């Protein structure tokens, strides 16, 4: 069996081939690369998740595993593509959801608000990941757009805190207002900024 990464290749003899050893070898190769791990190609099949399960179930059939990486710029662009896809779904949903909080929100509305908070967290956490990258200066980002994006993220973070406070005070109308007037506006602004980040 061969395990290949960008800069290394390991050839395992039949005595070394067990799932745990293969997984550990893959992990070591990933940790020795400076780029971001993307996925595996196992016997020419792309595998994006549940690697351990796939390897354990097919260990005797595997001849070659390629470890695929992404550059910092590819990684960042993928994050922004994910966020843009989220905005396409979330912006119309926020408008609808905000209306529900002007009356009595249903159990389903609370579930949707919880999912919205998960989206907020993903956006804020991805910003922190990108902003703390040691390679950010090597990425072809429009600096002015990145500063604008940063400011909008800070505003989003402030409104997340306001929604949390409104939840604690059971002020559902304030939640509706923040969703309708503030979050929607921030999301629309972020969407515009993302389109200019790599100009």
ZAPA-186386 format. One line per field, with one value per atom (N, C-alpha, C): residue in one letter; chain; atom name; z, x, y. Coordinates in Angstrom, 1 decimal, m for minus. Each point is the difference from the previous one (the first is absolute). Layout:
% residues N
type: A,...
mol: A,...
atom: CA,...
zz: Z,...
xx: X,...
yy: Y,...
//
This chain:
% residues 199
type: X,X,X,X,X,X,X,X,X,X,X,X,X,X,X,X,X,X,X,X,X,X,X,X,X,X,X,X,X,X,X,X,X,X,X,X,X,X,X,X,X,X,X,X,X,X,X,X,X,X,X,X,X,X,X,X,X,X,X,X,X,X,X,X,X,X,X,X,X,X,X,X,X,X,X,X,X,X,X,X,X,X,X,X,X,X,X,X,X,X,X,X,X,X,X,X,X,X,X,X,X,X,X,X,X,X,X,X,X,X,X,X,X,X,X,X,X,X,X,X,X,X,X,X,X,X,X,X,X,X,X,X,X,X,X,X,X,X,X,X,X,X,X,X,X,X,X,X,X,X,X,X,X,X,X,X,X,X,X,X,X,X,X,X,X,X,X,X,X,X,X,X,X,X,X,X,X,X,X,X,X,X,X,X,X,X,X,X,X,X,X,X,X,X,X,X,X,X,X,X,X,X,X,X,X,X,X,X,X,X,X,X,X,X,X,X,X,X,X,X,X,X,X,X,X,X,X,X,X,X,X,X,X,X,X,X,X,X,X,X,X,X,X,X,X,X,X,X,X,X,X,X,X,X,X,X,X,X,X,X,X,X,X,X,X,X,X,X,X,X,X,X,X,X,X,X,X,X,X,X,X,X,X,X,X,X,X,X,X,X,X,X,X,X,X,X,X,X,X,X,X,X,X,X,X,X,X,X,X,X,X,X,X,X,X,X,X,X,X,X,X,X,X,X,X,X,X,X,X,X,X,X,X,X,X,X,X,X,X,X,X,X,X,X,X,X,X,X,X,X,X,X,X,X,X,X,X,X,X,X,X,X,X,X,X,X,X,X,X,X,X,X,X,X,X,X,X,X,X,X,X,X,X,X,X,X,X,X,X,X,X,X,X,X,X,X,X,X,X,X,X,X,X,X,X,X,X,X,X,X,X,X,X,X,X,X,X,X,X,X,X,X,X,X,X,X,X,X,X,X,X,X,X,X,X,X,X,X,X,X,X,X,X,X,X,X,X,X,X,X,X,X,X,X,X,X,X,X,X,X,X,X,X,X,X,X,X,X,X,X,X,X,X,X,X,X,X,X,X,X,X,X,X,X,X,X,X,X,X,X,X,X,X,X,X,X,X,X,X,X,X,X,X,X,X,X,X,X,X,X,X,X,X,X,X,X,X,X,X,X,X,X,X,X,X,X,X,X,X,X,X,X,X,X,X,X,X,X,X,X,X,X,X,X,X,X,X,X,X,X,X,X,X,X,X,X,X,X,X,X,X,X,X,X,X,X,X,X,X,X,X,X,X,X,X,X,X,X,X,X,X,X,X,X,X,X,X,X,X,X,X,X,X,X,X,X,X
mol: A,A,A,A,A,A,A,A,A,A,A,A,A,A,A,A,A,A,A,A,A,A,A,A,A,A,A,A,A,A,A,A,A,A,A,A,A,A,A,A,A,A,A,A,A,A,A,A,A,A,A,A,A,A,A,A,A,A,A,A,A,A,A,A,A,A,A,A,A,A,A,A,A,A,A,A,A,A,A,A,A,A,A,A,A,A,A,A,A,A,A,A,A,A,A,A,A,A,A,A,A,A,A,A,A,A,A,A,A,A,A,A,A,A,A,A,A,A,A,A,A,A,A,A,A,A,A,A,A,A,A,A,A,A,A,A,A,A,A,A,A,A,A,A,A,A,A,A,A,A,A,A,A,A,A,A,A,A,A,A,A,A,A,A,A,A,A,A,A,A,A,A,A,A,A,A,A,A,A,A,A,A,A,A,A,A,A,A,A,A,A,A,A,A,A,A,A,A,A,A,A,A,A,A,A,A,A,A,A,A,A,A,A,A,A,A,A,A,A,A,A,A,A,A,A,A,A,A,A,A,A,A,A,A,A,A,A,A,A,A,A,A,A,A,A,A,A,A,A,A,A,A,A,A,A,A,A,A,A,A,A,A,A,A,A,A,A,A,A,A,A,A,A,A,A,A,A,A,A,A,A,A,A,A,A,A,A,A,A,A,A,A,A,A,A,A,A,A,A,A,A,A,A,A,A,A,A,A,A,A,A,A,A,A,A,A,A,A,A,A,A,A,A,A,A,A,A,A,A,A,A,A,A,A,A,A,A,A,A,A,A,A,A,A,A,A,A,A,A,A,A,A,A,A,A,A,A,A,A,A,A,A,A,A,A,A,A,A,A,A,A,A,A,A,A,A,A,A,A,A,A,A,A,A,A,A,A,A,A,A,A,A,A,A,A,A,A,A,A,A,A,A,A,A,A,A,A,A,A,A,A,A,A,A,A,A,A,A,A,A,A,A,A,A,A,A,A,A,A,A,A,A,A,A,A,A,A,A,A,A,A,A,A,A,A,A,A,A,A,A,A,A,A,A,A,A,A,A,A,A,A,A,A,A,A,A,A,A,A,A,A,A,A,A,A,A,A,A,A,A,A,A,A,A,A,A,A,A,A,A,A,A,A,A,A,A,A,A,A,A,A,A,A,A,A,A,A,A,A,A,A,A,A,A,A,A,A,A,A,A,A,A,A,A,A,A,A,A,A,A,A,A,A,A,A,A,A,A,A,A,A,A,A,A,A,A,A,A,A,A,A,A,A,A,A,A,A,A,A,A,A,A,A,A,A,A,A,A,A,A,A,A,A,A,A,A,A,A,A,A,A,A,A,A,A,A,A,A,A,A,A,A,A,A,A,A,A
atom: N,CA,C,N,CA,C,N,CA,C,N,CA,C,N,CA,C,N,CA,C,N,CA,C,N,CA,C,N,CA,C,N,CA,C,N,CA,C,N,CA,C,N,CA,C,N,CA,C,N,CA,C,N,CA,C,N,CA,C,N,CA,C,N,CA,C,N,CA,C,N,CA,C,N,CA,C,N,CA,C,N,CA,C,N,CA,C,N,CA,C,N,CA,C,N,CA,C,N,CA,C,N,CA,C,N,CA,C,N,CA,C,N,CA,C,N,CA,C,N,CA,C,N,CA,C,N,CA,C,N,CA,C,N,CA,C,N,CA,C,N,CA,C,N,CA,C,N,CA,C,N,CA,C,N,CA,C,N,CA,C,N,CA,C,N,CA,C,N,CA,C,N,CA,C,N,CA,C,N,CA,C,N,CA,C,N,CA,C,N,CA,C,N,CA,C,N,CA,C,N,CA,C,N,CA,C,N,CA,C,N,CA,C,N,CA,C,N,CA,C,N,CA,C,N,CA,C,N,CA,C,N,CA,C,N,CA,C,N,CA,C,N,CA,C,N,CA,C,N,CA,C,N,CA,C,N,CA,C,N,CA,C,N,CA,C,N,CA,C,N,CA,C,N,CA,C,N,CA,C,N,CA,C,N,CA,C,N,CA,C,N,CA,C,N,CA,C,N,CA,C,N,CA,C,N,CA,C,N,CA,C,N,CA,C,N,CA,C,N,CA,C,N,CA,C,N,CA,C,N,CA,C,N,CA,C,N,CA,C,N,CA,C,N,CA,C,N,CA,C,N,CA,C,N,CA,C,N,CA,C,N,CA,C,N,CA,C,N,CA,C,N,CA,C,N,CA,C,N,CA,C,N,CA,C,N,CA,C,N,CA,C,N,CA,C,N,CA,C,N,CA,C,N,CA,C,N,CA,C,N,CA,C,N,CA,C,N,CA,C,N,CA,C,N,CA,C,N,CA,C,N,CA,C,N,CA,C,N,CA,C,N,CA,C,N,CA,C,N,CA,C,N,CA,C,N,CA,C,N,CA,C,N,CA,C,N,CA,C,N,CA,C,N,CA,C,N,CA,C,N,CA,C,N,CA,C,N,CA,C,N,CA,C,N,CA,C,N,CA,C,N,CA,C,N,CA,C,N,CA,C,N,CA,C,N,CA,C,N,CA,C,N,CA,C,N,CA,C,N,CA,C,N,CA,C,N,CA,C,N,CA,C,N,CA,C,N,CA,C,N,CA,C,N,CA,C,N,CA,C,N,CA,C,N,CA,C,N,CA,C,N,CA,C,N,CA,C,N,CA,C,N,CA,C,N,CA,C,N,CA,C,N,CA,C,N,CA,C,N,CA,C,N,CA,C,N,CA,C,N,CA,C,N,CA,C,N,CA,C,N,CA,C,N,CA,C,N,CA,C,N,CA,C,N,CA,C,N,CA,C,N,CA,C,N,CA,C,N,CA,C,N,CA,C,N,CA,C,N,CA,C,N,CA,C,N,CA,C,N,CA,C,N,CA,C,N,CA,C,N,CA,C,N,CA,C,N,CA,C,N,CA,C,N,CA,C
zz: 0.0,0.0,0.0,m0.8,0.0,0.6,0.8,0.5,m0.4,m0.8,m0.6,0.5,0.3,0.3,m1.0,0.2,m0.9,m0.2,1.1,0.0,0.5,0.3,0.6,m0.6,0.1,m0.4,1.0,0.4,0.9,m0.7,0.0,m0.6,1.2,0.2,1.2,m0.5,0.7,m0.4,0.7,m0.4,0.4,1.5,0.7,1.4,0.8,m0.7,0.7,m0.3,m0.9,m0.4,1.0,0.9,0.8,0.1,0.2,m0.1,0.9,1.2,1.0,m0.4,m0.5,m0.5,m1.2,m0.9,m1.2,0.4,0.9,0.4,0.7,0.8,0.7,m1.0,m1.1,m1.0,m0.8,m0.2,m0.7,0.9,1.2,1.0,0.0,0.1,0.0,m1.3,m1.1,m1.3,0.0,0.5,0.0,0.9,1.2,0.9,m0.5,m0.9,m0.6,m1.2,m0.4,m1.1,0.5,m0.7,0.4,m0.6,m1.0,m0.6,0.8,m0.3,0.7,m0.6,0.8,m0.4,m0.6,m1.2,m0.6,0.0,m0.6,0.0,m0.4,m0.1,m0.4,m1.3,m0.8,m1.2,0.3,0.2,0.3,m1.2,m0.6,m1.2,m1.1,m0.2,m1.0,0.4,1.2,0.5,1.0,m0.3,1.0,1.2,1.2,1.2,0.9,0.4,0.7,1.5,0.4,1.4,0.4,1.3,0.5,m0.6,0.0,m0.6,0.8,1.3,0.8,m0.4,m0.1,m0.3,m1.4,m0.9,m1.4,0.0,0.6,0.0,0.8,1.1,0.8,m0.8,m0.7,m0.7,m1.3,m0.5,m1.3,0.1,1.1,0.2,m0.9,m0.2,m0.8,m1.5,m0.4,m1.4,m0.5,1.0,m0.3,m0.5,m1.1,m0.6,0.1,m0.1,0.0,0.7,0.8,0.7,m0.3,m0.6,m0.3,1.0,0.6,0.9,m0.7,m0.1,m0.8,0.9,m0.3,0.8,m0.8,0.7,m0.6,0.4,m0.9,0.4,1.0,0.6,0.9,m0.8,m1.2,m0.8,m0.4,m0.4,m0.3,1.2,1.2,1.2,0.4,m0.1,0.3,m1.0,m1.3,m1.0,0.3,0.4,0.3,1.2,1.0,1.1,m0.4,m0.9,m0.4,m1.0,m0.7,m0.9,0.9,1.1,1.0,0.6,0.4,0.6,m1.0,m1.2,m1.0,m0.2,m0.1,m0.1,1.2,1.2,1.2,m0.1,m0.5,m0.1,m1.0,m1.0,m1.0,0.6,1.0,0.7,1.2,0.7,1.2,m0.1,m1.0,m0.1,m0.1,m1.0,0.0,1.2,0.7,1.2,1.1,0.1,1.1,m0.1,m1.2,m0.1,0.4,m0.3,0.4,1.5,0.5,1.4,0.9,m0.4,0.8,0.2,m1.0,0.2,1.1,0.1,1.0,1.5,0.1,1.4,0.3,m0.9,0.3,0.7,m0.1,0.7,0.9,0.1,0.8,m0.8,0.1,m0.8,0.4,m1.0,0.2,0.3,0.4,0.3,m1.3,m1.1,m1.3,m0.2,0.4,m0.1,0.9,1.1,1.0,m0.6,m0.7,m0.6,m1.1,m0.8,m1.1,0.6,1.1,0.6,0.5,0.5,0.5,m1.2,m1.1,m1.2,m0.5,0.1,m0.4,0.8,1.3,0.9,m0.3,m0.5,m0.4,m1.2,m0.9,m1.2,0.4,1.0,0.5,0.5,0.8,0.6,m1.1,m1.0,m1.1,m0.7,m0.2,m0.7,0.9,1.3,0.9,0.1,0.2,0.2,m1.2,m1.2,m1.2,m0.2,0.4,m0.1,0.9,1.3,0.9,m0.6,m0.6,m0.6,m1.1,m0.9,m1.1,0.6,0.9,0.5,0.7,0.7,0.7,m0.8,m1.3,m0.8,m0.2,0.2,m0.2,m1.5,m0.8,m1.5,m0.6,0.7,m0.5,m0.9,0.3,m0.8,m1.4,m0.1,m1.3,m0.9,0.5,m0.7,m0.7,m1.3,m0.8,0.4,1.2,0.5,m0.2,m0.4,m0.1,1.5,0.4,1.4,0.5,m0.8,0.3,0.3,m0.9,0.2,1.2,0.3,1.2,1.3,0.0,1.1,0.2,m1.2,0.1,0.5,m0.4,0.4,1.5,0.5,1.5,0.8,m0.5,0.7,0.0,m1.1,0.0,1.0,0.1,0.9,1.4,0.4,1.3,0.3,m1.0,0.2,0.2,m0.8,0.2,1.4,0.4,1.4,1.0,m0.1,0.9,0.0,m1.2,m0.1,0.5,m0.1,0.6,1.5,0.6,1.5,0.3,m0.8,0.2,0.0,m1.0,m0.1,1.2,0.4,1.2,1.3,0.1,1.1,m0.1,m1.3,m0.2,0.4,m0.3,0.3,1.5,0.7,1.5,0.6,m0.7,0.5,m0.6,m0.8,m0.7,m0.9,m0.5,m0.9,m1.4,m0.4,m1.3,m1.1,0.3,m1.1,m0.3,1.0,m0.2,m0.9,0.3,m0.9,m1.4,m0.2,m1.4,m0.6,0.7,m0.5,m0.4,0.9,m0.3,m1.3,0.0,m1.2,m1.3,0.1,m1.2,m0.5,1.0,m0.5,0.1,0.9,0.2,m0.7,0.4,m0.5,m1.5,m0.6,m1.4,m0.7,0.5,m0.6,0.0,1.2,0.1,m1.0,m0.1,m0.9,m1.5,m0.3,m1.4,m0.2,0.9,m0.1,m0.1,0.8,0.0,m1.4,m0.5,m1.3,m1.1,0.0,m0.9,0.2,1.2,0.3,m0.5,0.3,m0.4,m1.5,m0.8,m1.5,m0.4,0.9,m0.4,0.7,0.8,0.8,m0.9,m1.1,m0.8,m1.3,0.0,m1.2,m0.1
xx: 0.8,m0.8,0.9,m0.4,0.7,m0.9,0.6,m0.7,0.8,m0.6,0.7,m0.6,0.9,m0.4,0.7,m0.1,0.6,1.5,0.7,1.4,0.6,m0.8,0.5,m0.8,0.6,m0.6,0.5,m1.0,0.4,m0.5,0.8,m0.4,0.0,m1.1,m0.2,0.1,0.7,0.0,m1.2,m0.3,m1.2,m0.1,1.2,0.0,m0.5,0.2,m0.3,m1.5,m0.6,m1.3,m1.1,m0.3,m1.2,m0.6,m1.3,m0.7,0.6,0.3,0.5,1.3,0.9,1.3,m0.1,m0.9,m0.3,m0.5,m1.0,m0.5,1.0,0.9,1.0,1.0,0.4,0.9,m0.6,m1.3,m0.7,0.1,m0.3,0.0,1.4,1.0,1.4,0.3,m0.4,0.3,m0.8,m1.2,m0.8,0.7,0.4,0.7,1.3,0.6,1.3,m0.2,m1.2,m0.2,m0.4,0.3,m0.4,m1.3,m0.5,m1.3,m1.1,m1.3,m1.1,m0.5,m0.2,m0.5,m1.4,m0.2,m1.3,m0.8,0.6,m0.7,1.0,m0.5,0.8,m0.5,0.9,m0.4,0.5,m1.0,0.3,m0.3,1.0,m0.2,m0.8,0.4,m0.6,m1.5,m0.4,m1.3,0.2,m0.6,0.1,m0.8,0.6,m0.7,0.2,m1.1,0.1,m0.3,m0.6,m0.2,0.0,m0.1,0.0,1.1,1.2,1.2,0.3,m0.1,0.4,m1.0,m1.2,m1.0,0.3,0.2,0.3,1.2,1.1,1.2,m0.1,m0.7,m0.2,m0.8,m1.0,m0.9,0.7,1.0,0.5,1.5,0.6,1.4,0.7,m0.6,0.6,0.0,m0.9,m0.1,0.8,0.4,0.7,1.4,0.2,1.4,0.7,m0.8,0.6,m0.9,0.6,m0.7,0.8,m0.7,0.6,m0.6,0.8,m0.5,0.0,m1.2,m0.1,m0.1,0.8,0.1,m0.5,m0.3,m0.4,1.0,0.3,0.8,m0.9,0.7,m0.7,m1.1,0.3,m1.0,m1.1,0.2,m1.1,m0.8,0.6,m0.7,m0.9,0.5,m0.8,m1.1,0.3,m1.1,m1.1,0.3,m1.0,m0.8,0.6,m0.8,m1.0,0.5,m0.9,m1.1,0.3,m1.1,m1.0,0.4,m0.9,m0.9,0.6,m0.7,m1.0,0.4,m0.9,m1.2,0.2,m1.1,m0.9,0.6,m0.8,m0.9,0.6,m0.7,m1.2,0.2,m1.1,m1.2,0.2,m1.1,m0.5,1.0,m0.4,m0.7,0.4,m0.6,m1.5,m0.6,m1.4,m0.7,0.8,m0.5,m0.1,1.0,0.0,m1.2,m0.3,m1.2,m1.3,m0.1,m1.2,0.0,1.2,0.1,m0.2,0.5,m0.2,m1.5,m0.8,m1.4,m0.7,0.5,m0.5,0.2,1.1,0.3,m0.7,m0.8,m0.9,m1.3,m0.2,m1.1,0.5,m0.6,0.5,0.8,1.3,0.8,m0.4,m0.1,m0.3,1.3,m0.2,1.1,1.0,m0.6,0.8,0.8,m0.6,0.7,1.2,m0.1,1.1,1.1,m0.4,1.0,0.7,m0.7,0.6,0.9,m0.4,0.9,1.3,m0.1,1.2,0.9,m0.6,0.8,0.6,m0.7,0.6,1.2,m0.1,1.1,1.2,m0.2,1.1,0.7,m0.8,0.5,0.8,m0.5,0.8,1.3,0.0,1.3,0.9,m0.5,0.9,0.7,m0.8,0.5,1.1,m0.3,0.9,1.3,m0.2,1.2,0.8,m0.6,0.8,0.8,m0.6,0.7,1.2,m0.1,1.1,1.1,m0.4,0.9,0.8,m0.7,0.7,0.9,m0.5,0.7,1.2,0.0,1.2,1.0,m0.3,0.9,1.3,1.1,1.3,0.4,m0.8,0.2,m1.0,m0.8,m1.0,0.7,1.2,0.6,0.5,0.0,0.3,m1.2,m1.1,m1.3,m0.3,m0.5,m0.3,m1.4,m0.1,m1.2,0.0,m1.1,m0.1,m0.1,1.1,0.1,m1.1,m0.4,m1.2,m1.2,m0.3,m1.2,0.2,1.2,0.2,m0.3,0.4,m0.3,m1.5,m0.6,m1.5,m0.7,0.5,m0.6,0.2,1.2,0.3,m0.9,m0.3,m0.9,m1.4,m0.5,m1.3,m0.1,1.1,0.0,m0.1,0.7,m0.1,m1.4,m0.7,m1.4,m0.8,0.2,m0.8,0.2,1.2,0.3,m0.8,0.0,m0.8,m1.4,m0.6,m1.4,m0.4,1.0,m0.2,m0.2,0.9,m0.1,m1.4,m0.4,m1.3,m1.2,0.1,m1.0,0.0,1.2,0.1,m0.6,0.3,m0.6,m1.5,m0.5,m1.5,m0.6,0.7,m0.5,m0.1,1.0,0.0,m1.2,m0.3,m1.1,m1.3,m0.1,m1.2,m0.6,0.9,m0.5,0.0,m1.1,m0.1,m0.1,m0.6,m0.1,1.4,0.8,1.4,0.8,m0.3,0.7,m0.5,m1.3,m0.5,0.6,0.1,0.6,1.5,0.7,1.5,0.1,m0.8,0.1,m0.4,m1.1,m0.5,0.8,0.4,0.7,1.5,0.6,1.4,0.7,m0.4,0.7,m0.2,m1.2,m0.2,0.9,0.1,0.9,1.5,0.4,1.4,0.3,m0.9,0.2,0.1,m0.9,0.0,1.3,0.5,1.2,1.2,0.0,1.1,0.0,m1.2,0.0,0.6,m0.3,0.6,1.5,0.5,1.4,0.7,m0.5,0.6,0.2,m0.9,0.2,1.1,0.5,1.2,1.3,m0.1,1.2,1.2,m0.3,1.1,0.2,m0.5,0.2,1.4
yy: m1.2,1.2,1.2,1.0,1.3,1.1,0.9,1.1,1.2,0.9,1.1,1.3,1.0,1.3,0.9,1.3,1.0,m0.2,m0.2,m0.1,m1.3,m1.0,m1.2,m1.2,m1.2,m1.2,m1.1,m0.8,m1.1,m1.3,m1.0,m1.3,m1.0,m0.5,m1.0,m1.4,m0.8,m1.4,m0.7,m1.2,m0.7,m0.2,m0.1,m0.1,1.2,1.2,1.3,0.4,m0.7,0.5,m0.5,1.0,m0.2,1.4,0.1,1.3,1.1,m0.4,1.0,0.6,m0.9,0.4,0.9,m0.3,0.8,1.4,0.0,1.3,0.8,m0.6,0.8,0.5,m0.8,0.5,1.2,m0.1,1.1,1.3,m0.2,1.1,0.7,m0.9,0.6,0.8,m0.6,0.7,1.4,0.0,1.2,1.0,m0.4,0.9,0.6,m0.7,0.5,0.9,0.3,0.9,1.4,1.0,1.4,0.4,m0.7,0.4,m0.7,0.3,m0.5,m1.3,m1.0,m1.3,0.2,m0.6,0.1,m1.4,m1.0,m1.3,m1.1,m1.2,m1.1,m0.6,m0.5,m0.8,m1.4,m0.9,m1.4,m0.9,m0.6,m0.8,0.8,1.3,0.9,0.4,m0.2,0.5,1.1,1.1,1.2,m0.3,0.2,m0.2,1.3,0.6,1.3,m0.1,m1.2,m0.1,m1.5,m0.3,m1.4,m0.8,0.6,m0.7,m1.3,0.1,m1.2,m1.1,0.2,m1.0,m0.6,0.9,m0.5,m0.9,0.5,m0.8,m1.3,0.0,m1.2,m1.0,0.4,m0.9,m0.5,0.7,m0.4,m0.3,m0.1,m0.1,m1.0,m1.1,m1.1,0.3,1.0,0.3,1.2,0.8,1.3,m0.2,0.6,m0.1,1.4,1.1,1.3,1.0,0.8,1.2,1.2,1.0,1.3,1.0,0.8,1.0,1.3,0.7,1.2,1.2,1.0,1.2,1.2,1.1,1.3,1.1,0.9,1.1,0.9,0.9,1.0,0.7,0.5,0.7,m0.9,m1.2,m0.9,m0.3,m0.2,m0.2,1.2,1.2,1.2,0.2,m0.3,0.2,m1.0,m1.2,m1.0,0.4,0.6,0.5,1.1,0.9,1.0,m0.5,m1.0,m0.6,m0.7,m0.6,m0.6,1.1,1.1,1.1,0.6,0.2,0.5,m0.9,m1.3,m0.9,0.1,0.1,0.2,1.3,1.1,1.2,m0.1,m0.7,m0.2,m0.7,m0.9,m0.7,0.8,0.7,0.6,1.3,0.8,1.4,m0.1,m0.8,m0.1,m0.6,m0.9,m0.7,1.0,0.9,1.0,0.9,0.4,0.9,m0.7,m1.2,m0.8,m0.2,m0.4,m0.3,1.2,1.1,1.3,0.3,m0.3,0.3,m0.9,m1.2,m0.9,0.5,0.8,0.5,1.3,0.5,1.1,m0.5,m1.3,m0.6,m1.0,m1.2,m1.1,m1.0,m0.1,m1.0,m1.4,m0.8,m1.5,m0.7,m1.3,m0.8,m0.1,m0.1,m0.1,1.3,1.2,1.3,0.0,m0.6,0.0,m0.9,m1.1,m0.9,0.8,0.8,0.7,1.1,0.6,1.0,m0.6,m1.2,m0.8,m0.3,m0.4,m0.3,1.3,1.1,1.3,0.4,m0.3,0.3,m0.9,m1.2,m0.9,0.6,0.6,0.7,1.2,0.8,1.1,m0.4,m1.1,m0.5,m0.4,m0.7,m0.4,1.2,1.0,1.2,0.7,0.1,0.7,m0.9,m1.3,m0.9,0.0,m0.1,0.0,1.3,1.1,1.3,m0.1,m0.5,m0.1,m0.9,m1.1,m1.0,0.7,0.7,0.7,1.1,0.8,1.2,m0.4,m1.2,m0.4,m0.8,m0.2,m0.8,0.7,m0.7,0.5,0.3,m0.6,0.1,1.0,0.7,0.9,1.1,0.4,1.0,m0.5,m1.3,m0.6,m0.2,0.2,m0.3,1.3,m0.1,1.1,0.6,0.6,0.6,1.5,0.5,1.5,0.5,0.7,0.4,0.9,1.0,0.8,m0.8,m0.9,m0.9,m0.8,m0.5,m0.8,0.8,1.3,0.9,0.2,0.2,0.2,m1.3,m1.1,m1.3,m0.1,0.3,0.0,0.9,1.1,1.0,m0.6,m0.6,m0.6,m1.2,m0.8,m1.1,0.5,1.1,0.5,0.5,0.6,0.4,m1.2,m1.0,m1.3,m0.5,m0.1,m0.5,0.8,1.4,0.8,m0.3,m0.2,m0.3,m1.4,m0.9,m1.4,0.2,0.8,0.3,0.6,1.0,0.6,m1.0,m0.9,m1.0,m0.9,m0.4,m0.8,0.7,1.3,0.8,0.1,0.2,0.0,m1.3,m1.1,m1.4,m0.1,0.5,m0.1,0.8,1.1,0.9,m0.3,m1.1,m0.4,1.1,0.8,1.2,m0.5,m0.7,m0.6,1.1,1.1,1.1,0.5,0.2,0.4,m1.0,m1.3,m1.0,0.2,0.1,0.2,1.2,1.1,1.3,m0.2,m0.6,m0.3,m0.8,m1.1,m0.9,0.8,0.7,0.6,1.2,0.8,1.3,m0.1,m0.7,0.0,m1.2,m1.2,m1.2,m0.1,0.2,m0.1,1.0,1.2,1.0,m0.4,m0.5,m0.4,m1.2,m0.9,m1.2,0.5,1.0,0.5,0.8,0.7,0.7,m0.9,m1.1,m1.0,m0.7,m0.3,m0.6,0.8,1.3,1.0,0.0,0.1,0.1,m1.2,m1.2,m1.3,0.0,0.6,0.0,0.8,0.9,0.9,m0.4,m1.0,m0.4,m0.4,m0.7,m0.5,0.8,1.2,0.9,0.6
//
